[in-house]
């Protein structure tokens, strides 16, 4: 009995010992796991905070092109410290716990949650590659290194970023599908796109106008591309519906006819009975499943160096968000913050008959504005719609939280003080060619916009970004705004012709030549009139052909000519310019009350000009071809939501206002007689859902010219890639090229 009791005690003690060993082991293991979990948690947090530091650096670079903490050597090691300015706002109230330490030089640091970070940023000293004319590599590559610290755990992330500027790099950029299917049915004109890159993030289509609502095939306007650099898509395919003439920079003399083909070699055609999410989506810009999901048509190997869809590993450049609140702050402090103060008529199909806008008329060489908008820091911002025209006096950014309407010629000033060819504005000489048949001006003129920079800035155009949260609208309803620099010199020449004997055609031609040919010295016209009354009679004949619409104004101008009759009978350039300006001011003043009359002098002058230029070769004079010219980086954010059948379909309401709107004037010209020319870039980010639909097409489109401005990569930037004489903001996208994650010690962190 006692022996049994002793054995039980020994067994119990043994089991207790074993249990203690197990408990100890479990405790040790558990403590190890807890400690390991804590360490791993701190490591992950430190990594996250280091990555947050990288994000802060990119955010600072987005807001300030000059943000740096250090110089970087060519071997990618850090060099001397640089000054930097913090732009991010601290958020320390719930639910945020974020702050950046203020520092003017060297390392950039801050706190996030229970950790902290330090960041270094420097621009890599790269050499510009002249072959990539759309990109200035000197401004593109950054080394960004960040250390994140939580407790004693420190992680380091080292990256290389490429900064991309869609509005500086691309002739046309679209954050959704880029569509180069413009025009009208039953037309023989050609839209021409030149000297640049095309990018559609989700795909790109090029083609001749063929269909109506995905049904009947009706041939129409064609598209052609010249001297292009690259045609690419980040996430989708490239669709070329018809054989299309394309030449590339490597060999601009060679034009190839490119078309997409299916895998079996048959030509690719748009799926007329495609699959859509809804009928409404089909009508408002959705591309069919067959195009979005592939398989994508194949491009022949000869073109893959120039035409690259997502399968060709093209760099994806996703659309970026734009900080409109920051532009607003800049406009309120050192810029120009404006509000709507006038009504602007809208055509049928837009959400309202009229909207409230602020008109920014910068003036031009013919009708200058003595006090053009000229903000100190170059930023103009409005929460309302804006209308712009004329020639800005400096580099600037014009920003609207709604739409911006470009109503006529914009930002293309000549320099009459230095060159007589530019007397009435930017010259438009096409060489010995028909302007409808060529993609660009004569080289002597085109070069004026390629190397335009002087010691004091740019002569012919400023670095202007036009940024709209909704649409940038090309509004060419008013011929008096769109064609002023063509109509004015022509009107002046016709006034000169009216002063001579109307029965002698050679005298009329000599009179016109005297005031249109820029090679003439001391231009003048000698009238056959014997006195002022006879001059008045001659000018009466001019107004009979080109009515001014208001009898009192006609009488005033005729009396001015009569009173200025010189004894020598010579009307020299100084005198005729004075009288012509008075006449043109009257035409502009009376346009509104005569806009619906095709017999009004402005329409008659345009028609007469077209009869002398359309279908004919150009000559070295001021007899310009009617052309609306816009020179800017045009950036918009609205998603496509107007009626827009995808594919080679002309049933599209583009984000434009054309010349079929009686609110502004009559349909003044067919497609084949006017050119709408953009020298610059169009970036459509397609990030904003909420914007008004356009339900009708109320325009007859001009024949388009889209020409990349080769100044754009450096336009308005100094030698360090920093905005010069203007706002710091640049609309940029950052693409990560490399990423490395390591642990670091406290001494590394302290010395960083």
C-alpha positions in Angstrom: 0.0 0.0 0.0 2.8 2.4 1.0 4.8 1.3 -2.0 1.9 2.1 -4.3 1.5 5.6 -2.8 5.2 6.3 -3.3 5.0 5.3 -6.9 2.1 7.6 -7.6 4.0 10.5 -6.1 7.0 9.8 -8.3 4.8 9.5 -11.3 3.0 12.7 -10.5 6.4 14.5 -10.0 7.6 13.1 -13.3 4.5 14.2 -15.1 4.8 17.6 -13.5 8.4 17.9 -14.6 7.5 16.8 -18.1 4.6 19.3 -18.1 6.9 22.1 -16.9 9.3 21.2 -19.7 6.5 21.3 -22.2 5.1 24.6 -20.7 8.6 26.0 -20.8 9.1 24.9 -24.4 5.8 26.3 -25.4 6.5 29.6 -23.6 9.9 29.8 -25.2 8.5 29.0 -28.6 5.6 31.4 -28.1 7.9 34.1 -27.0 10.1 33.5 -30.0 7.1 33.7 -32.3 5.7 36.8 -30.7 9.1 38.4 -30.9 9.5 37.3 -34.5 6.0 38.6 -35.3 6.8 41.9 -33.7 10.1 42.1 -35.6 8.4 41.2 -38.8 5.6 43.7 -38.2 8.1 46.4 -37.5 10.0 45.5 -40.6 6.9 45.6 -42.8 5.9 48.9 -41.2 9.3 50.3 -41.8 9.2 49.2 -45.4 5.8 50.8 -45.8 7.0 54.0 -44.3 10.1 54.0 -46.6 7.8 53.5 -49.6 5.6 56.3 -48.2 8.7 58.5 -48.3 9.2 57.6 -52.0 5.5 58.6 -52.6 6.1 61.9 -50.8 9.1 62.6 -53.0 7.1 61.9 -56.2 4.3 64.1 -54.9 6.8 66.9 -54.3 8.3 66.5 -57.8 4.8 66.6 -59.3 4.1 69.9 -57.6 7.6 71.5 -58.0 9.8 70.7 -61.0 12.8 72.0 -59.0 12.4 69.8 -56.0 15.8 68.2 -55.1 17.7 67.4 -51.9 21.0 66.4 -53.5 23.0 66.3 -56.7 23.6 62.9 -58.2 26.9 61.9 -59.8 27.0 60.1 -63.1 27.9 56.9 -61.2 24.5 57.3 -59.3 26.2 58.2 -56.0 25.0 61.1 -53.9 26.9 64.4 -54.1 26.3 67.8 -52.6 23.1 68.9 -50.9 20.6 71.1 -52.7 17.9 73.5 -51.5 14.4 72.2 -51.5 11.0 73.6 -50.6 8.2 71.5 -49.0 4.8 71.7 -50.7 2.9 68.9 -49.0 0.6 69.9 -46.2 0.9 68.3 -42.8 -2.1 66.3 -41.6 -1.9 65.6 -37.9 -5.6 65.5 -36.9 -7.6 62.3 -36.9 -7.7 60.1 -38.9 -4.3 61.3 -40.2 -1.0 61.3 -38.5 1.4 62.7 -41.1 3.9 65.5 -41.1 7.0 66.7 -43.1 9.8 68.4 -41.2 10.5 71.8 -42.7 14.0 71.9 -44.2 15.6 74.2 -46.7 18.6 72.0 -47.7 19.6 68.4 -47.9 17.6 65.5 -46.5 13.8 65.5 -46.6 12.2 63.9 -43.6 8.8 63.4 -41.9 6.7 61.3 -39.6 3.9 58.8 -40.5 2.0 57.0 -37.8 4.4 55.4 -35.3 7.4 55.7 -37.7 9.5 58.2 -39.5 11.3 58.5 -42.8 14.1 60.3 -44.5 14.3 60.8 -48.3 16.9 61.9 -50.8 16.0 63.0 -54.3 18.3 64.0 -57.2 18.1 64.3 -61.0 20.4 62.0 -62.8 22.8 63.9 -65.1 21.7 62.2 -68.3 22.6 63.5 -71.8 19.7 64.4 -74.2 19.4 62.0 -77.0 18.7 64.0 -80.1 17.0 61.1 -81.9 14.1 61.3 -79.4 12.9 64.8 -80.4 9.8 64.5 -78.1 11.8 63.9 -74.9 14.6 65.8 -73.3 16.4 63.1 -71.3 18.2 65.7 -69.3 15.0 66.3 -67.3 13.6 62.8 -67.1 15.5 60.5 -64.7 15.6 60.7 -60.9 17.2 58.7 -58.1 14.9 58.6 -55.1 16.1 56.8 -51.9 14.1 56.6 -48.7 14.7 55.1 -45.2 11.8 54.1 -43.0 12.2 53.6 -39.3 9.9 52.0 -36.7 11.4 51.3 -33.3 14.8 49.9 -34.0 13.9 48.5 -37.4 15.1 50.4 -40.5 14.4 49.6 -44.1 15.8 51.4 -47.1 14.2 51.6 -50.6 16.3 52.8 -53.5 14.6 53.5 -56.9 15.1 55.1 -60.3 12.1 56.9 -61.8 11.5 58.3 -65.2 9.4 61.4 -65.3 7.1 61.5 -68.3 5.3 64.6 -69.6 2.4 63.5 -71.8 1.6 67.1 -72.8 5.2 67.7 -73.7 6.1 64.3 -75.3 3.0 63.5 -77.5 1.4 65.0 -80.4 -1.8 63.4 -79.1 -2.2 61.4 -75.8 -5.4 59.8 -74.6 -5.9 58.1 -71.3 -8.6 55.9 -72.9 -8.9 55.1 -76.6 -7.2 57.6 -79.0 -9.3 58.0 -82.0 -7.9 59.4 -85.2 -11.1 59.1 -87.2 -12.1 62.6 -88.0 -14.1 64.2 -90.8 -17.3 64.0 -92.8 -18.8 61.6 -95.4 -18.5 62.1 -99.1 -15.4 64.3 -98.6 -12.1 63.9 -100.4 -10.0 66.0 -97.9 -7.2 64.6 -95.8 -6.4 65.3 -92.1 -2.7 65.3 -91.6 -0.8 64.5 -88.3 2.9 65.3 -88.3 6.2 65.1 -86.4 5.2 63.4 -83.2 4.0 60.5 -81.1 0.5 59.0 -80.7 -0.5 57.2 -77.5 -3.8 55.6 -76.5 -3.7 54.1 -73.1 -6.4 51.5 -73.8 -6.0 51.4 -77.5 -5.6 53.5 -80.7 -7.7 53.6 -83.9 -6.8 55.3 -87.2 -9.1 55.3 -90.2 -11.0 56.8 -93.0 -14.6 58.0 -92.3 -16.8 55.1 -93.6 -19.8 54.3 -91.5 -22.9 55.8 -90.0 -24.0 54.3 -86.7 -22.1 51.1 -87.6 -24.2 50.5 -90.7 -23.8 51.7 -94.3 -20.3 52.3 -95.6 -19.9 55.9 -96.9 -16.3 56.9 -97.9 -15.2 60.3 -96.6 -12.3 62.1 -95.0 -9.0 60.3 -94.8 -6.2 60.5 -92.2 -2.5 60.6 -93.0 0.6 60.7 -90.8 4.0 62.2 -91.7 7.5 62.1 -90.2 6.1 60.3 -87.1 8.2 59.0 -84.2 6.1 56.3 -82.6 2.5 55.1 -82.5 1.9 53.1 -79.3 -0.6 51.8 -76.7 0.0 50.9 -73.1 -2.8 48.5 -72.4 -4.6 47.8 -75.7 -4.3 47.3 -79.4 -3.6 49.4 -82.5 -6.4 49.3 -85.1 -5.8 50.7 -88.6 -9.0 50.2 -90.5 -7.9 51.2 -94.0 -4.5 51.5 -95.8 -3.1 54.6 -94.3 -0.1 56.6 -95.5 2.5 56.8 -92.7 6.1 57.9 -92.8 8.5 57.9 -89.9 11.4 60.0 -88.8 14.1 57.4 -89.5 13.3 57.8 -93.2 10.7 60.6 -93.7 11.0 60.3 -97.5 9.6 56.8 -97.4 5.8 56.6 -97.1 4.3 53.2 -96.3 0.7 52.1 -96.6 -0.1 50.5 -93.2 -3.1 48.4 -92.4 -4.0 46.0 -89.6 -4.4 42.4 -90.6 -5.8 39.4 -88.8 -3.7 36.3 -88.0 -4.8 34.7 -91.3 -3.6 37.7 -93.3 -7.0 39.1 -94.1 -7.6 42.9 -93.6 -8.9 43.9 -90.3 -12.3 45.6 -90.2 -14.3 47.1 -87.4 -16.9 44.6 -86.0 -20.1 46.3 -87.0 -22.1 43.9 -84.8 -19.8 44.0 -81.9 -20.5 43.2 -78.2 -21.2 46.2 -75.9 -22.3 46.5 -72.3 -25.4 48.4 -73.4 -26.9 50.3 -76.3 -26.2 53.6 -74.5 -22.6 52.6 -74.0 -22.2 51.8 -77.7 -23.4 55.3 -78.6 -21.2 57.1 -76.1 -17.7 55.9 -76.7 -17.5 52.3 -75.6 -15.3 50.1 -77.7 -16.7 46.6 -78.5 -15.5 43.6 -76.5 -13.9 42.3 -79.7 -11.5 45.3 -79.7 -10.9 45.6 -76.0 -10.1 41.9 -75.3 -8.4 40.9 -78.5 -6.9 39.0 -80.1 -5.4 42.2 -81.5 -4.7 42.5 -85.2 -1.1 41.8 -86.2 1.3 44.5 -87.6 3.9 43.3 -90.0 7.4 43.0 -88.5 8.7 45.9 -90.6 6.5 48.3 -88.7 6.9 47.0 -85.1 9.8 49.4 -84.4 7.3 52.3 -84.9 3.9 50.8 -84.1 3.7 49.1 -80.8 0.6 47.8 -78.9 0.7 46.2 -75.4 2.2 43.0 -76.8 5.2 44.9 -78.0 6.1 45.9 -74.4 5.5 49.6 -74.9 5.9 51.7 -71.8 2.5 52.1 -70.1 1.9 55.7 -69.2 -1.3 55.8 -67.3 -3.3 59.1 -67.0 -2.5 61.2 -64.0 -4.7 63.2 -61.7 -4.3 67.0 -61.7 -4.3 69.0 -58.5 -6.7 71.8 -59.5 -6.8 73.0 -55.8 -3.1 73.8 -56.0 -3.5 75.8 -59.2 -6.3 77.7 -57.5 -4.0 78.5 -54.5 -1.3 79.7 -56.9 -3.8 81.9 -58.7 -4.9 83.4 -55.4 -1.4 84.1 -54.4 0.7 85.8 -57.1 -1.6 84.8 -60.0 -5.0 85.7 -61.3 -8.1 84.2 -59.9 -11.1 85.0 -62.1 -14.8 84.6 -62.1 -17.4 84.5 -64.9 -18.8 87.9 -65.8 -20.4 87.5 -69.2 -22.8 85.2 -71.2 -21.4 82.9 -73.9 -23.8 81.4 -76.5 -23.8 77.6 -76.9 -25.0 75.7 -79.9 -28.0 73.3 -79.9 -27.1 70.0 -78.3 -25.1 71.5 -75.5 -26.6 71.5 -72.0 -27.6 75.1 -72.0 -28.3 77.8 -74.6 -25.7 80.0 -72.9 -23.2 79.7 -70.1 -21.4 82.2 -67.8 -17.8 82.6 -68.7 -14.7 84.8 -68.3 -13.3 85.9 -71.6 -9.5 86.3 -71.7 -8.6 88.2 -74.9 -4.8 88.7 -75.0 -4.9 90.7 -78.2 -2.8 90.3 -81.3 -0.8 92.3 -83.8 -3.9 93.6 -85.6 -6.2 94.3 -82.6 -3.8 94.5 -79.6 -4.9 94.6 -76.0 -3.0 97.3 -74.1 -3.6 95.6 -70.8 -3.6 91.8 -71.5 -4.0 89.4 -68.5 -0.4 89.0 -67.2 -0.3 87.4 -63.7 3.0 87.7 -61.9 3.5 83.9 -61.4 1.8 82.9 -64.7 -1.2 81.1 -63.3 -4.8 82.0 -64.3 -7.5 80.0 -62.6 -11.3 80.0 -62.6 -14.0 77.8 -61.0 -16.1 78.8 -64.1 -15.8 78.3 -67.8 -13.1 80.3 -69.7 -12.9 81.7 -73.2 -9.4 82.4 -74.6 -8.0 84.0 -77.8 -5.0 86.1 -78.8 -1.3 86.0 -77.9 -0.4 85.6 -74.2 2.4 88.0 -73.2 4.3 85.4 -71.1 4.6 81.7 -70.2 1.5 80.7 -68.3 -1.0 78.1 -67.3 -4.7 78.8 -67.9 -6.8 76.5 -65.7 -10.5 75.9 -65.4 -12.5 73.7 -63.1 -15.0 73.4 -66.0 -14.4 74.0 -69.7 -12.0 76.2 -71.7 -13.2 77.4 -75.1 -10.4 78.3 -77.6 -12.3 80.9 -79.7 -10.0 81.7 -82.6 -6.2 82.1 -83.2 -4.2 81.6 -80.0 -0.6 82.0 -79.0 1.1 82.4 -82.3 2.6 85.9 -82.5 4.8 87.2 -85.3 7.6 89.6 -84.7 7.2 92.5 -87.2 10.0 94.5 -85.6 12.5 92.0 -86.8 11.0 90.4 -89.9 8.7 92.0 -92.5 7.2 88.6 -93.3 5.6 88.6 -89.8 4.0 92.0 -90.1 0.4 90.9 -89.5 1.1 88.0 -87.2 2.7 84.6 -87.6 3.4 83.9 -91.3 1.7 81.0 -93.1 3.7 80.4 -96.1 3.3 76.9 -97.6 5.9 77.2 -100.3 4.8 76.5 -103.8 2.1 74.1 -102.6 -1.6 74.0 -102.2 -2.1 74.4 -98.4 -4.8 71.6 -98.5 -2.2 69.1 -99.9 0.7 69.5 -97.5 1.1 68.7 -93.8 3.1 71.8 -92.7 4.3 75.2 -93.7 7.4 75.8 -95.8 10.5 74.9 -93.9 11.5 78.6 -93.6 8.3 79.2 -91.6 8.1 75.9 -89.7 11.6 76.4 -88.3 10.4 79.6 -86.7 8.6 77.4 -84.1 11.4 74.8 -83.8 14.2 76.9 -82.5 12.3 79.9 -81.2 14.1 80.6 -78.0 16.0 83.9 -77.6 17.9 85.4 -74.7 14.7 86.9 -73.4 12.3 84.1 -74.0 10.3 82.7 -76.9 9.5 85.1 -79.8 6.7 83.4 -81.7 5.0 81.5 -78.9 5.0 81.2 -75.2 5.0 78.1 -73.0 1.2 78.0 -72.4 -0.7 75.1 -70.9 -4.5 75.1 -71.3 -5.9 72.8 -68.5 -9.6 72.0 -68.1 -11.1 69.7 -65.6 -13.7 69.0 -68.3 -13.1 69.8 -72.0 -10.8 72.0 -74.0 -13.2 73.0 -76.8 -12.0 74.3 -80.2 -14.6 76.9 -81.0 -14.3 78.2 -84.6 -17.8 79.6 -85.0 -16.6 83.2 -85.5 -14.7 83.9 -88.7 -13.7 87.3 -87.4 -11.8 85.7 -84.6 -10.5 82.7 -86.4 -9.2 84.5 -89.6 -8.4 88.0 -88.5 -4.7 87.8 -89.5 -5.8 86.6 -93.0 -8.8 88.8 -93.5 -7.2 92.1 -92.3 -4.3 92.2 -94.8 -6.6 91.0 -97.6 -9.1 93.8 -96.7 -6.3 96.3 -96.7 -5.2 95.2 -100.2 -8.8 95.5 -101.4 -9.0 99.0 -100.1 -5.9 99.8 -102.0 -7.4 98.3 -105.1 -10.5 100.4 -104.7 -8.4 103.5 -104.8 -7.1 102.9 -108.3 -8.9 102.8 -111.7 -11.4 99.9 -111.4 -11.4 99.5 -115.2 -7.8 98.5 -115.4 -7.2 95.0 -113.9 -3.4 95.3 -114.0 -3.6 98.4 -111.7 -5.8 96.5 -109.2 -3.3 93.6 -109.2 -0.4 96.1 -108.6 -2.3 97.7 -105.8 -3.0 94.4 -104.1 0.6 93.2 -104.6 2.0 96.4 -103.1 0.3 95.6 -99.7 0.5 91.8 -99.8 4.0 91.2 -101.0 6.4 91.4 -98.1 9.4 92.0 -100.4 8.0 95.4 -101.5 9.9 98.4 -100.1 8.0 101.5 -99.1 4.6 100.2 -100.3 2.1 102.7 -101.7 -0.8 103.0 -104.1 -1.3 105.9 -106.4 -5.0 106.7 -106.9 -6.4 107.9 -110.2 -8.8 110.2 -108.3 -8.4 113.9 -108.8 -9.8 115.0 -105.4 -11.2 113.7 -102.1 -14.7 113.4 -103.4 -13.5 111.0 -106.1 -11.6 109.0 -103.5 -14.8 108.8 -101.5 -16.6 107.4 -104.5 -14.0 104.8 -105.0 -14.3 103.6 -101.4 -18.0 103.5 -101.8 -17.5 100.8 -104.4 -15.5 98.8 -101.8 -18.4 98.9 -99.4 -20.8 98.0 -102.1 -18.9 94.7 -102.5 -18.1 94.3 -98.8 -20.9 95.9 -96.8 -20.1 97.2 -93.3 -23.7 96.8 -92.2 -24.1 100.3 -90.6 -24.5 103.2 -93.0 -23.2 105.8 -90.4 -20.0 103.8 -90.0 -19.5 103.5 -93.8 -20.0 107.2 -94.1 -17.5 107.9 -91.3 -14.8 105.8 -93.0 -15.5 107.2 -96.5 -15.2 110.7 -95.0 -11.9 109.7 -93.4 -10.5 108.6 -96.8 -11.8 111.8 -98.4 -10.1 114.0 -95.8 -6.8 112.1 -96.1 -6.6 112.5 -99.8 -2.9 113.5 -100.4 -1.9 116.1 -103.0 0.5 113.5 -104.4 -2.3 111.0 -104.8 -0.1 108.5 -103.0 -1.5 106.5 -100.1 1.6 105.1 -98.5 1.6 102.2 -96.0 1.5 104.5 -92.9 -1.6 106.3 -94.2 -3.4 103.2 -95.5 -2.7 101.3 -92.3 -4.3 104.0 -90.3 -7.5 103.9 -92.4 -7.5 100.2 -92.7 -7.4 99.8 -88.9 -10.4 102.1 -88.6 -12.3 100.0 -91.1 -11.5 96.7 -89.4 -12.5 98.0 -86.0 -15.9 98.9 -87.5 -16.2 95.4 -89.0 -15.5 93.8 -85.6 -18.0 96.2 -83.9 -20.8 95.5 -86.3 -20.3 91.7 -86.6 -22.7 90.8 -83.8 -25.6 92.6 -85.4 -24.8 91.2 -88.9 -23.7 87.7 -88.0 -26.7 86.1 -89.7 -26.2 87.9 -93.0 -24.0 86.1 -95.6 -23.8 89.4 -97.4 -22.0 91.0 -94.5 -18.6 92.3 -95.5 -16.7 89.8 -93.2 -18.3 86.8 -95.0 -17.8 88.4 -98.4 -14.1 89.1 -97.7 -13.6 85.5 -96.6 -15.3 84.2 -99.7 -13.2 86.5 -101.9 -10.1 85.4 -100.2 -11.0 81.7 -100.6 -11.6 82.3 -104.3 -8.0 83.6 -104.6 -6.3 80.9 -102.5 -8.3 77.6 -102.4 -7.1 75.1 -104.9 -4.0 77.2 -105.7 -0.4 77.1 -104.8 0.9 79.5 -102.2 3.1 82.5 -102.9 5.5 84.5 -100.7 3.0 87.2 -99.7 0.4 88.0 -97.0 -2.4 86.3 -99.0 -2.8 83.7 -96.3 -4.9 80.6 -96.5 -7.9 80.8 -94.0 -6.6 78.9 -91.0 -7.5 78.8 -87.3 -4.1 78.4 -85.5 -3.7 77.3 -81.9 -0.3 76.9 -80.3 -0.4 75.3 -76.8 -0.3 72.2 -74.6 -4.0 71.4 -74.4 -4.9 69.2 -71.4 -8.4 68.0 -70.6 -9.8 65.5 -68.1 -13.3 64.6 -69.1 -14.2 61.1 -70.1 -15.9 60.7 -73.5 -19.6 60.8 -73.0 -21.0 62.5 -76.0 -22.5 60.6 -78.9 -19.4 58.8 -80.2 -19.7 55.6 -82.2 -16.3 53.9 -82.1 -14.6 52.8 -85.2 -14.4 54.4 -88.7 -17.8 56.1 -88.0 -18.7 59.7 -88.6 -21.6 59.7 -86.3 -19.5 61.3 -83.5 -20.0 64.6 -81.6 -16.5 65.6 -81.0 -15.6 68.0 -78.2 -15.7 70.9 -80.6 -18.0 73.8 -81.7 -17.9 74.4 -85.4 -19.4 76.8 -87.8 -23.0 75.6 -87.9 -24.5 77.7 -85.1 -26.7 80.7 -85.7 -26.0 81.9 -82.1 -22.6 83.1 -83.4 -22.8 83.2 -87.1 -23.8 81.4 -90.3 -22.0 78.3 -91.8 -19.3 80.3 -93.4 -17.2 77.7 -95.1 -17.1 74.0 -96.2 -14.5 71.6 -94.9 -12.2 71.9 -97.9 -11.7 75.7 -97.6 -10.4 76.1 -94.1 -7.8 74.5 -91.9 -7.8 74.0 -88.2 -4.2 73.8 -87.1 -2.8 72.9 -83.7 1.0 73.3 -83.3 1.6 71.8 -79.9 0.1 68.8 -78.1 -3.3 67.4 -77.1 -3.4 65.4 -73.9 -6.8 64.0 -72.9 -6.6 62.2 -69.6 -10.2 60.8 -69.5 -10.4 60.7 -65.7 -13.5 62.8 -65.0 -16.9 61.1 -65.2 -19.2 64.0 -64.4 -19.4 66.3 -67.4 -22.3 67.5 -69.6 -23.2 65.5 -72.6 -23.3 66.9 -76.1 -26.3 65.5 -77.8 -26.1 67.0 -81.3 -23.4 67.6 -83.9 -23.6 71.3 -84.8 -20.4 71.9 -86.8 -18.9 71.3 -90.1 -15.4 70.2 -89.2 -12.4 72.0 -90.6 -9.6 70.0 -92.3 -7.2 69.2 -89.5 -3.5 69.7 -89.1 -1.9 68.4 -86.0 1.9 69.2 -85.8 4.1 68.5 -82.8 6.0 71.5 -81.4 9.6 70.3 -81.1 10.3 73.0 -78.5 7.9 71.3 -76.1 10.4 69.1 -74.2 12.2 72.2 -73.0 9.7 75.0 -73.7 9.5 77.2 -70.6 12.1 75.2 -68.6 15.6 76.3 -67.6 18.7 74.2 -68.0 17.8 72.1 -64.9 14.3 71.3 -66.1 12.7 73.8 -63.8 9.8 76.0 -64.8 11.3 79.4 -65.8 9.3 82.5 -65.3 6.1 80.6 -64.6 4.4 78.2 -62.2 6.3 75.2 -61.0 3.5 72.7 -61.6 4.0 70.3 -64.5 1.5 67.6 -65.3 3.8 64.6 -65.1 3.6 60.8 -64.8 6.3 58.9 -63.0 7.3 55.4 -64.2 9.4 53.3 -61.9 12.4 51.7 -63.7 14.1 50.0 -60.8 13.4 49.2 -57.1 15.7 47.8 -54.4 14.8 47.1 -50.8 17.5 46.5 -48.0 17.8 46.8 -44.3 19.9 49.5 -42.7 21.4 50.2 -39.3 20.8 53.1 -36.9 24.2 54.5 -37.9 23.1 54.4 -41.6 19.9 56.2 -40.7 21.7 58.8 -38.6 24.1 59.5 -41.4 21.5 59.6 -44.1 
